[in-house]
Amino acid sequence: MSKLPNLGTTIFTVMSKLANDHQAINLSQGFPNFPVDPKLTGILERKATEDVHQYMPMPGSPAIRTEISAMIEKVYGRSLNPDGELLITAGATQAIFTAIMALVENGDEVIVLDPAYDCYDPTIRLSGGTPIHIPLNDSYQPDWEKINAACNEKTRMIITNNPHNPSGRMWNDSDFDALEELMENNERILWLSDEVYEFITFENDHISAHHRPALHDRSIITSSFGKTFHITGWKMGYMVAPEALMSEIKKVHQFNVFCVNSVAQASLTEYLPQVDVNQLGAFYQEKRDLFTSLMKESRFKLLPCDGTYFQLADYSEISDESDVDFCKRLTTEFGVAAIPVSVFNDPPIDRKHIRFCFAKDDNTLIKATEKLCKI
């Protein structure tokens, strides 16, 4: 008897295997292919020879929690208690899983805004909750009328992702005002704010849950060192939550992973004071702008991209195939792998949009767009 009977192999695994089998350029899965900051790898090399190879404390080393708290205060102006409100996690996905398992019970409903990252739904189901999928509008922005209509006495949590994967869109102040009003009218609802791309923003600054003190006592914020410092294989993230909620989250965390990679924690502790996370957006904006400029001669229509390292493209002038079939043919016949956006929705919504990852070195982007412009 399966607890997740309708869940199969993820589209990311399918497309990456297809790309490998056909020697296609892989712009599907969201991982960079350029080097990590040599300053960080140098620290890692040195830390590997030090006495940092045993278990760290369950919530993370005091040193790294202190440095993260300092970074949050510098970036967002929010002062935290690093002992009670901060948890080091094995990536943001583990943080999300742990928070949902700790705080969602049998019979609870959780609002998910589609298209959504694929870990939300199965984790809600494993917790005994019911995911309530609400589609974003055609511009990939929240439809607050539909969201409010979905709330009832069973609603325990709303999960948001900003900047948004897969669309690359960002919320504005009015969206957060609407969320505050919704939560004022529904005192049982918690807010799980997935902010893994928080430092990868372009023309407009990221608005964070950290900026909304009225909701701090009901918000759980997840962040990712993997995305921020393009070290996805380290699986390092962190979570911020009020002490009352964090105490419940830690109960699950200690029996899930207990503690997180000690060498990585030691390395990031030394690295954090030496890096300006606010410079990351400019780096990725150059990547976005290069990709969009190279795609001008293509038949794809590129959609607005406010943040993340993903670019959506409308292919409706090229084909009327489903986005899944088009992505497979794009890989096998034209040598570039992308992700169909319909798979981020439940039920699937096919707008003829596909997602490219531009977190690649310039040579990869040039070669990929040469192929795309020939379609």
Secondary structure, DSSP 8 states (H G I E B T S, - for coil): --SSTT--S-HHHHHHHHHHHTT-EE-SSS---S---HHHHHHHHHHTTSS--S---TT--HHHHHHHHHHHHHHH-----TTTSEEEESSHHHHHHHHHHHH--TT-EEEEEES--TTHHHHHHHTT-EEEEEE--TTS---HHHHHHH--TTEEEEEEESS-TTT-----HHHHHHHHHHHHH-TT-EEEEE-TTTT-B-SS----GGG-GGGGGGEEEEEEHHHHTT-GGG--EEEE--HHHHHHHHHHHHHHTSS--HHHHHHHHHHGGG--GGGHHHHHHHHHHHHHHHTTTSS-EE----BSSEEEEE-TTT--S-HHHHHHHHHHHHSEE-EEGGGGSSS----SEEEEE--S-HHHHHHHHHHHTT-
